[in-house]
């Protein structure tokens, strides 16, 4: 059996934090906080408070590090995830409506006809997607599914079927669509077809992080999305790097602005609530210190 990390009770965990230089305040309250939010989860939020020496994080904390500051950062990230998820919902609804409408203009059941879709729909990926849609429809308790089962034999037109798709399945259907349809939908967001496809894939990762309570504020994403040519949208150009949280938030803000959907003031308000503390600041999101003065953010 391979070795596993040693179990520690709450007193031992608090002693360890104190030994490494964290001010935990009242021990009883600190214990209650660790009972509400696990030590392991909080460790991701005190990571930037650990001393950085020779490009490596040490176990000891910077002087002045407090458990209160760590919890403030954790709660900020909670709020950021919640508001980001809500903003993504507006984008998802807009893509769903546009895709269902555009494909419906080709054929009421374009999503079920390979000959009305693009070349990518000729492979096994489409079969997997169609099987998942069928399963979702069979298991659905939505009134509209029951209505179509009774009146039309269960065949859902594409503008109805899209209502059963999650973000990932919606993105796949966009990729299956003919290029002209992709161009039409992407143009509504000011992007090219490959760019919107790339953004939908990248933002699906963000959505999953938010939905599953992952740490978001200082996350680094493995793949950068495809961007418009420099100069096309100067306000977007200044919001990189797009492998960081702020870059992805800027993508969301851009999409909301382009389509005139959602509430543009929400995400800026959340970012302005970044807690004031030593060592850690908003640049850990990948945001410049003057982020609120950028064109995409300052006008919201």
MARDO-922634 format. One record per residue: x, y, z of N, C-alpha, C, O in turn. Coordinates in steps of 0.02 Angstrom, whole numbers, plus 50000, padded with zeros to 5 digits. Each point is the difference from the previous one (the first is absolute). Example, Ala and Ser with C-alpha at 12.3 -4.5 7.8 and 13.67 -1.06 7.14 Angstrom:
<sites>
506604971650390499555005950000500455006050000500524999950033/499305005449931500425005950003499615005550037500255005550008/
</sites>
This chain:
<sites>
500424994050000499585006050000500445006250000500485000550039/499365004349917500405006149997499865004450060499474999650031/501025004649986499945004450058499495005549985499955002449944/499674999550107499535005549995500165005250053500354998650049/499405007449940500145005450046499704998550068499454997250005/500915004650048499794998650068499375003950018499945005949985/499594990750048499395003350024500175004550060500414998250042/499275007649960500095004650057499305002350023499575001349958/500334999150107499375002750025500035007649997500525002949982/498925000450035499975007349991500515003650043500295004949977/499834992850084500515003250042500694999649968500375004950000/499794989349973500654999249967500055004549938500535002949987/498934997749976500015004249940500115007350018500385003649967/499284998650086500085007050021500715001150027500305005249986/499964990050051500695000650024500495000549942500495003750003/499374992549944500445000149941499995006949967500525002649981/498895000350012499955006749970500375005150042500355004349974/499574995350092500345004750045500764999149994500375004849998/499844988850000500724998649994500295002949936500585002049999/499024998249948500245002649936499935007649993500175003049950/499565000150104500005007350001499335003449988499995006049990/499464990250009499355003149990499695001950067500024996250048/499685009849954499615002150058499294997549990499635002549957/500174992450083499344997049991499475003350043499414998349995/500785006450047499515003350043499754995350054500394996150027/498985004349989499704995850051499994992749978499754998449945/500524997250096500074993049979499324996649989499924996249953/499605005350091499354996949993499675002149934499724995949964/500335010650021499715002549937500374997149941499694998349949/500985001150057500394997149946499804992849987499954997849943/499934998550111499784993049993499324999749964499904995849956/499655008750063499345000149968500055001549925499634997349960/500845007150022500095001649929500264993949962499784998749944/500694997650086500264994049967499474994649994500034995749956/499495004450090499454995249997499515001849944499684995649971/500255010950015499555002349947500324999449932499684998149951/500965003650045500384999749937500624996050014500405001950043/499714992749922500544995550017500695003349994500115004649961/500344992950080500705002249999500284999449930500355004549976/499504990049991500284998849933499755005249951500395002649960/498954999050042499735005149954500315006850014500195003549953/499874998350110500295006550017500745000549982500275005449990/500064988850006500725000249984500125003249932500545002949988/498984996649966500075003249935499975007650005500265003549956/499434999050097499935007250008500575002950043500145006049994/500184990050047500585002750035500654998749962500545002250021/499404994249924500604998849959500375006449981500615000250009/499055005149966500375006149983500285003850059500395004749992/499404993450069500285003150061500654996550022500345002550045/499824991949924500614996450018500615003449968499965002449944/500584997850092500605003449976500244997049934499994993949991/500225010449965500274997949935500755001150000500235005750005/500154989049990500735000349999500274995649944499834994149995/500585008949963500304996349944499464996649957500064994349980/499405009650007499454997849957499624994150028499644996649963/500425002150102499644994450031499655002450063500285003950039/499104993949971499635001750060500264996050060500114994049996/500005009550059500224996950061499404998450044499455002349986/500664993850067499464998450046499815006050044499425000850018/501075003349998499875005750045499655005749964500085001049940/499525002750099499615005649973500395006550006500445000850042/499375004049914500275006750007499775003050066499464998450024/500955005950006499805003350062499345003849991499895003149947/499694996750102499365003549996499434995949971499445002549996/500694991349984499474995849972499514997950055500214997650053/499155003349934499494998150048499494995349968499905000049939/499794996050104499474995749975499405004149976499654998149953/500255007750079499465004449978500105002249927499525000149962/501105001650019500145002149932499884994249951499745001149945/500464992950075499894994249957499254998849989499794998649944/499835002050109499274999049995499685005549958499534998749963/500725007550043499755005449958500114998549927499565001349958/501034996050026500154998349931499564994349976499765000049943/500134995150100499564994449984499295002449985499694997849952/500055006750090499325002549991499955004449938499495000049966/501045003850020500005003849937499944995349941499625001449953/500744993150048499994995349944499314996749995499774998549945/499915000350112499324997349998499545004749961499634997849956/500405008650061499585004849966500165000749927499565000849958/501094999050027500225000649930499744994149959499765000949944/500294993150083499754994149965499255000549988499754998549946/499895003650105499275000449995499795004949945499564998549960/500755007450039499815005149952500244998249929499685001649951/500894995050046500264997849935499534994849970499855000149940/499924995350102499544994849977499365003149974499734997849949/500025007250086499395003449978500105003649933499574999749957/501015003550035500155003549937500054995149943499775001349944/500544992950069500054994949948499314997449981499894998049942/499645002050105499324997849985499685004349946499654997449957/500475009150045499735004549949500294998449932499655000249949/501004998350049500324998349937499744993349974499874999349940/500064995950104499754993449980499315000649969499864996949949/499705006950082499325000849975500005003349931499624998149956/500825006950035500035003549936500264995349944499735000049945/500794996150070500264995249951499474994849983499914998149942/499754999550110499484994849990499455002749954499784996549954/500005009650059499465002949959500235001049928499644998349954/500965004450037500265001349933500114993649961499834999649941/500444995350092500164993749966499364996349981499944997549945/499585002350101499364996749985499645003349943499704996749957/500315010050042499665003749947500354999249933499674998949949/500995001750050500384999649937499964993149969499914999349940/500154995450101499954993249974499284998549979499884996349952/499635006550084499304998949982499845002849931499574997349965/500775008150016499895002949934500234995349945499765000449944/500714995150071500244995149951499534994149996499844997649945/499945000150113499564994350004499754999550071500385001150047/498974997349962499724999650068500394995050043500035000850061/500254994249908500384994950038500724999649974500284994549992/500015011249995500685000149974500494996450046500484996949977/499395003350088500464996850048499994992449994500454996750024/499035000549944499944992849991500184997749930499974994149984/500225010749973500154998449930500725001949984500175005949994/500254989149998500705001349984500075004049936500465004149994/499094994749958500075003449935499865007550005500175003749953/499544998750102499885007150009500525003350045499985006050012/500484989950013500535002650044500675000249963500044998449941/500475003650095500665000649969500384993449998499754995050024/500855005149948500384993849991500214996750065500084993950002/499995009950052500214997050063499464995250026500154995450038/499235005849942499444995850024500004993149968499564995950016/500915002649941500014993549968500384994850040500024994149980/500285007850077500404995350038499654997150061499415001150010/500974995150030499734996750059499785005050053499554998550040/500775007349961499825005050051499275002049995499675001150051/500084999249888499295001749991499554994550027499495001450032/500704992349956499604994450026499965000250076499474998950029/501095002750003500015000550073499565005850023499624999350049/500425006349916499605005850018499254998449992499605001650044/500214995349901499304998349987499734995150052499435000650022/500994994649998499794995250051499895003450067499544998350037/500895006549979499925003750063499365004249999499655000450050/500205002749893499385003949993499404995450009499525001850035/500494992549933499444995350006499904997850072499434999650024/501124999250011499964998050071499705005650042499584998950043/500655007349944499735005750037499265000849988499625001650046/500174997449892499295000749984499594994550034499465001450027/500794992549973499644994550030499935000850076499514997950030/500995005250001500015000750072499695006650023499905001150060/499955003349893499755006750018499294999650029499594995949980/500295008650067499325000850028499725006849981499515002350031/500785001049920499775006549978499324999449965499874995249963/499705009750050499334999949970500045000349924499594996849966/500905006950007500035000749927500184993449966499804998849944/500594997150091500174993449972499384995649999499884996449951/499745003750103499394996150003499505002449947499664995949968/500295010750023499555002749950500174997549930499554997949962/501095002250020500204997749933499934992549993499884997549945/500194998850109499904992849998499274998449984499864995449961/499695008350069499284998749990499755002549932499594996749968/500655009250011499725003149940500404998449937499704999749946/500954999250059500414999149940500404993550001500454999049959/499384996550086500344993650001500695000350032500384995149995/499785010450036500645000550036500565003249963500535001050029/499385000649908500535003249961500035007550018499525003649992/501054998450033500095007050020500335004049944500524997949976/499185007650002500365004349953500615002950033500045000350062/500435001949899500655001950027499945005850049500385000250049/499165004549940499945005750046499724997950068500055003750049/499654990449954499784997250063500544995550029500145000250060/500174995749898500514995350023500585003550034500294997350047/499895008749930500575003550031499875001550073500485001050038/498894999249983499855001350070500224994450046500035000850061/500124993349911500224994350039500774999650004500274995750035/500075008749929500724999549995500365004050054499825005750014/500684991250018500435003750045500515003849958500014999449939/500425004550094500485004249964500444995949954500115001949943/500144992550082500454995849959499654997349938500295000249946/499104997350062499634997349943499795005549952499984998949939/499885007050087499835005749958500615002049957499935001549940/500664998450090500615001649964500124994949944500225001849945/499654991950069500104994949950499525000949942500194999249942/499185002550073499525001149946500225006049958499934999949938/500325005350093500275005849963500564997649953500025002049942/500424993750081500544997549959499744995549943500314999749947/499144996850064499704995849948499655004149947499904997649944/499915008550072499605004149954500395001849937500625000250002/499045001149943500355002349939500385006550014499805003850044/500734997349919500415005950013499605006549992500115004750038/499434995649915499615006049991499585001550063499915005850018/499844989050014499625000950061500455002250057499815004450039/500784992749965500485002150051500195007349990500035003950048/500084998049890500185007049985499455004850023500135005250029/499254992849959499435004250018499985001150076499915005650023/500164989050014499965000550074500605003650028499935004350043/500664994049933500615003350025499995007549985500225004050041/499514997849900499975007149982499575004050049500125006050009/499394990850022499595003550049500415002050061499815004550037/500744992049974500445001550057500635003749979500445001250041/499605000749895500585003649976500614995749988500565002649995/499344990850000500564995349992499934996149936499474999849968/501084996950012499974995349945499764993350027499984999050060/499834996549895499754993550020500514996150042499824997450053/500815002049925500494996350041500115003350068500114996650050/499875010149952500115003550063499444998450049500144998450058/499235002149920499464998650047500024992850023499884998650059/500274996749896500074993050021500534999250054499904996250048/500665007249944500544999750048499795003150067500154997450053/499495008349943499775003350061499494995750038500034999650061/499524997349903499514995750032500344994250037499794998150054/500734999249915500374994550032500365002550062499994996750052/500345009149943500375002750057499535001850057500144998550059/499305004649925499535002250052499624994150031499745000650055/500244993849910499714994050030500434997850059499734997550050/500925003249944500454998450056499855004650059499964997750057/499975008849929499845004850053499344998150033499945000150061/499564998349898499344998250026500064994050047499684999950052/500714995149928500074994050042500365001650065499824997350053/500685007149945500345002150061499505003250048499994998550059/499605006049914499505003550041499474995250026499815000450059/499954995149899499474995550020500224995050054499604997950041/501045000449958500264994950046500415003150057500394996550033/499525010149977500315003450057500764999750000500314999650052/499985000549888500725000149995500295006950014499645005049997/501004995250017500335006550011500095003349932500264996949953/499525009450042499995003349935500475006049996500305001249948/499765002650107500315006649995500705000049972500185004549962/500234990550055500695000049975500154993949956500574997949993/498914999449977500094994149958500355001849935499895005449971/500544990250006500335000749935499724994549955500024994150016/499725008049926499694995349953500514997649949500435003849978/499524989950004500514996849959500035002749929500545000549970/498875001150002499975001949929499705006949994499475001450029/500855003049933499735006749987499504999649943500104996349952/499355007550052499505000149947500265003749939500485003950004/499214994949939500175003649939499715007150004499425000950019/500995004049965499815007050009499945003649933500334998149952/499275007250046499985004249940500685003149987500415000650046/499725001449893500645003149983500105006350042499535003850012/501094997450010500145006050040499765006349963500125000749940/499565003750096499755006149972499274999949981499695005249994/500034988749998499294999649982499575002250059499515003749992/500674994050068499665002150061500535002250051500204996050042/500025010249954500535002450044499854998850074500454998650039/498925002149980499834998950070500124992950023500174998950058/499774996349897500134993050016500754998750001500244996050040/500135007349916500724999049994500365001150067500484996550015/499285008350025500365001950060499814995850061500205001650056/499404993249933499754996150058500354993450010499804996150044/500725002349918500354993750009500445000050062500045005150034/500294989249982500004993849960499354996150007499675000250052/500154996449895499364996549997500044992850024499554996049988/501005002450046500044993650036499865001050074500024995350039/499845010949981499875001750070499265001650011499635001149953/500174999050111499305001150016499745006749973499455000349972/500955005050035499775006549976499895000049925499545003149975/500894993449988499914999649928499344996649982499655002349954/500174992450082499384996649986499405004250022499485000049967/500595003650088499475004650021499905005549947499445002149988/501115000049982499965005149947499654997349939499635003649966/500474990050018499644996949945499255000050014499615001549955/500214996950106499295000150019499715007049993499465001049972/500915003950054499775006949997499935002349927499535003649983/500934994349975499985001749929499374997049967499655003549963/500224990150050499424996749969499355003250023499545001049960/500415000650103499405003350026499905006849966499445001749981/501105001950011499965006749969499814999549926499595003849976/500714991449989499874999349929499274998349986499705002549952/500014993250090499314997949989499495004350036499404999449989/500845005050055499535004250038499584995950048499395001150006/500924994150028499644995550045500325000450069500555002650009/499104994750040500274999750068500065007050031499745004949975/500614995250081500115006250037500745001550002500384996950036/499825008049924500715001449991500335002750064500614999550007/499005003250040500305002950060500164994950054500345001750048/499424992249944500074995150055500724997850011500255000550056/500094997049892500684997550009500495005650022500414998750044/499555007449927500435005350027499885001350074500475001250037/498904998549985499845001250070500314994650044500255001450054/499744992449922500304994550039500765001050005500284999350054/500055002449891500725001050001500215005850045500524999850032/499065005349970500155005750044499974998150074500265003550043/499424990849971499974997650068500574995550020499974996750052/500565003049907500584995950018500275002450067500125006050009/499974989550040500195002150067500705003250002500454998049964/499615007050078500645003450009500414996150051499764998850056/500834999249926500434995950044500725000449976500125001549942/500354997250103500704999949979500144993849957499674994950007/500825005749951500264994349960499584998349940500264999149945/499085000350063499564997749946499575005849977499695003550041/500294997649894499585005349972499684997649935500084994249980/499565010249988499604998049942500424997849940499744996949954/500905004650046500424997649945500064992450000500204997149949/499624999650106500004992750002499464997049954500024994149985/499505010149994499514997749951500275000649929499694997749952/500905005450041500255001549934499785006949977500095001849942/499625002150104499765006749983500555005250012500384999450048/499665005749909500485005450014499745004250058499395000150013/501055003550022499775004150056499475005149980499575001850041/500455000549897499525005149977499414996949962499715003249957/500124990650059499494996349962499355003949992499694999749947/500115003950105499355003549997500005005949952499475002849985/501124999249991500055005549953500014997649928499975004149954/500064989350036500014997349931499325001149968499495000150034/500525000849900499395001849964499444994950010499425001850007/500764991749993499494994850006499704999850069499434997750009/500935004750041499794999650070499795006850029499555000350041/500785004949937499865006550030499345003149980499755004450034/499984993349910499375002949975499404996550029499435002049986/500684992850054499444996050026499705003150062499534997350029/
</sites>
